[in-house]
Amino acid sequence: MRRTRFRYPVTTLAGSTLKNIIALNKSHHVEKKYRLKFQLSAATAAFFEIFNLVERVIWQKRLTKLRPQSPPVFIIGFWRSGTTLLHNLLCQDPEAAYVTTFQTVFPNLMLTQSWWLKPLTNLFLPEKRPFDNVRMDMDFPQEEEFGMMNIQPHTLYKFFLYPAEFDRILEKELFTDKLPETELSKWKKDYSGMIAKAIFSTGGKRYIGKNPCNLTRIRLLKEMYPEAKFIFIHRDPYQVIESLYRFTLSIFPGVQLQDLPEGFGREKVARLYQKIMDTYLADRKKLSSSDLIEISMEEFIADKKGTLETIYKTFQLGDFNRALPGIEKFLSENPCPVHESYEPSPETRKLVNQYASTIASQLGYKVYQPVT
């Protein structure tokens, strides 16, 4: 029987390596009440070290040579903008390759130990995500960044583990291309290796990735994959910021190694939105119309299959009818979750107007005018 709570005795670092855990924790502090959780995570990772070595010995050379047969497609969009649904549907194509939830948890074991680890881990995974009731399964497509955090230490997602250090992590980890050259080179190698494993494990020809953190990596990804395609999906900033704030509060209890500080509020989310979106809006000018599609979540939800067919035609992804049966099956088995009905708080409206009113206008959304 699957669990329902999003709380665990270990963090996702249990699927990492001791070397990476030490690197991740090097400049961060685990609070006393979470030390046992951290120690159990490290002990679990230590148990898997011999299995990690076996996988490296067997697969490393072959994976180094493996590249996408077709230009990869990267879904980019700020969190809570419909990226998960879009990713799930595009991955129903039999020719799609993608990172799975299992790969993000155990990126160093997925090719040799999945036969027993996957069913075991599925027992501990909640059937649905907290807050939005999106179904979860170890074989479902998943966000790359969770896997990257278990492979190497440079990731914005460290703030889930260390929320009290949100501002410092944001400053240091938001722009991957600013890493020192040796560390950037390793990040590229690790990212390419993760994609290679995804291609091999799923048997797909075209890699479909989803990662909001890639909003600040367009130039970097274009350097790595010159023919890459990008789908930017956006949503009303007032809804996005309110939704992400509530969503993070539901996630922290399952992963945090520090207490959430009292000052963690909507303003941090609004500033994150501004920094990321300003970067994207500047970098998108460097992409041609044949490499970038921009859609709104509102339009996508209203016409899912029509939007997907347009993506196939624009990017020349092949016969849409090849993917359609899988898409229809997924939609019938996974109806769109009913999101909590809410209005953005007055604080959120004020913060969007302060930090992102220009962004809202550029994306075609109405800027809220307070009643005087």
Secondary structure as UniProt FT lines:
FT   HELIX           12..15
FT   HELIX           18..25
FT   TURN            26..27
FT   HELIX           32..34
FT   HELIX           35..47
FT   HELIX           49..64
FT   STRAND          73..76
FT   TURN            79..80
FT   HELIX           83..90
FT   TURN            91..92
FT   TURN            94..95
FT   STRAND          96..97
FT   HELIX           101..105
FT   TURN            107..112
FT   HELIX           114..124
FT   TURN            130..132
FT   TURN            138..139
FT   HELIX           144..149
FT   TURN            150..151
FT   TURN            156..157
FT   HELIX           158..161
FT   HELIX           163..165
FT   HELIX           166..173
FT   HELIX           176..178
FT   HELIX           181..202
FT   STRAND          206..210
FT   HELIX           212..216
FT   HELIX           218..224
FT   TURN            226..227
FT   STRAND          229..234
FT   HELIX           237..255
FT   TURN            262..263
FT   HELIX           266..283
FT   HELIX           284..286
FT   TURN            289..291
FT   STRAND          292..296
FT   HELIX           297..302
FT   HELIX           304..315
FT   HELIX           320..333
FT   HELIX           346..355
FT   HELIX           357..362
FT   TURN            363..364
//
